[in-house]
Amino acid sequence: YPFNKLENLLSINRLHFPRQTHSAFGYKVSSEKIHSFAVEGDYLLTGEHAVDIGVMTADCLPIVLHDTRHHALAVVHAAQA
């Protein structure tokens, strides 16, 4: 995937994207290295500081949620109905 090049350009070691399926499923990402698109779903959640997460959108909405109390971050690919 071209995202390996993106990781190198941005100097990001752990950039994760889900294989988006227009569903209500998602995945919690830990500090373990998983490849982008290795998990299916439409959101990613992490509480790890060294883990970068993202979703891709075209006509759907990207939603970013940040919980300052628990130091958690989520990104959601929200499909329009």
C-alpha positions as CSV (number, residue, x, y, z in Angstrom):
1,Y,0.0,0.0,0.0
2,P,1.2,3.6,-0.5
3,F,0.7,4.3,3.2
4,N,4.1,2.8,3.9
5,K,5.5,5.8,2.0
6,L,3.2,8.1,3.9
7,E,4.5,6.7,7.2
8,N,8.0,7.4,6.1
9,L,7.3,10.9,4.8
10,L,5.6,11.9,8.1
11,S,8.1,10.0,10.3
12,I,5.3,8.0,11.9
13,N,6.2,4.6,13.1
14,R,2.7,3.3,13.8
15,L,0.1,4.7,11.5
16,H,-3.1,2.6,11.5
17,F,-6.1,2.7,9.2
18,P,-9.0,0.2,9.3
19,R,-10.3,-1.6,6.2
20,Q,-13.5,0.4,6.2
21,T,-16.7,-1.6,5.7
22,H,-19.6,0.9,6.4
23,S,-20.4,-1.0,9.6
24,A,-20.7,-0.3,13.3
25,F,-17.6,-2.4,14.1
26,G,-14.2,-1.1,15.2
27,Y,-11.0,-2.0,16.8
28,K,-8.9,-0.9,19.8
29,V,-5.3,-0.3,18.7
30,S,-2.5,-0.9,21.2
31,S,1.2,-0.3,21.0
32,E,1.7,-3.6,19.0
33,K,2.6,-3.0,15.4
34,I,-0.3,-4.0,13.1
35,H,-0.3,-3.2,9.4
36,S,-2.8,-0.6,8.1
37,F,-6.0,-2.3,6.8
38,A,-5.3,-5.4,8.8
39,V,-8.6,-5.0,10.7
40,E,-12.1,-4.4,9.4
41,G,-14.4,-1.7,10.8
42,D,-15.2,1.9,10.8
43,Y,-13.5,3.2,13.9
44,L,-10.2,2.9,15.7
45,L,-9.7,3.7,19.4
46,T,-6.4,4.0,21.3
47,G,-5.2,5.1,24.7
48,E,-1.5,4.8,23.6
49,H,0.6,7.9,23.1
50,A,2.9,6.3,20.4
51,V,0.0,5.1,18.2
52,D,-1.3,7.2,15.4
53,I,-4.8,6.4,13.9
54,G,-6.8,7.6,11.0
55,V,-9.7,7.0,8.7
56,M,-10.2,7.9,5.0
57,T,-13.3,9.7,3.8
58,A,-14.8,10.9,0.5
59,D,-18.5,11.6,0.9
60,C,-18.6,10.3,4.5
61,L,-17.7,12.2,7.7
62,P,-14.5,11.9,9.7
63,I,-15.2,12.2,13.4
64,V,-12.4,12.6,15.9
65,L,-13.2,12.1,19.6
66,H,-10.7,12.9,22.4
67,D,-11.2,11.9,26.1
68,T,-8.9,14.1,28.1
69,R,-9.7,12.4,31.4
70,H,-8.7,8.9,30.1
71,H,-6.2,10.1,27.5
72,A,-8.0,8.2,24.7
73,L,-8.5,9.1,21.1
74,A,-11.0,7.6,18.6
75,V,-11.4,8.2,14.9
76,V,-14.7,7.3,13.2
77,H,-15.6,6.9,9.5
78,A,-19.3,7.9,9.6
79,A,-21.2,6.9,6.5
80,Q,-24.1,9.0,5.4
81,A,-27.5,7.3,5.3
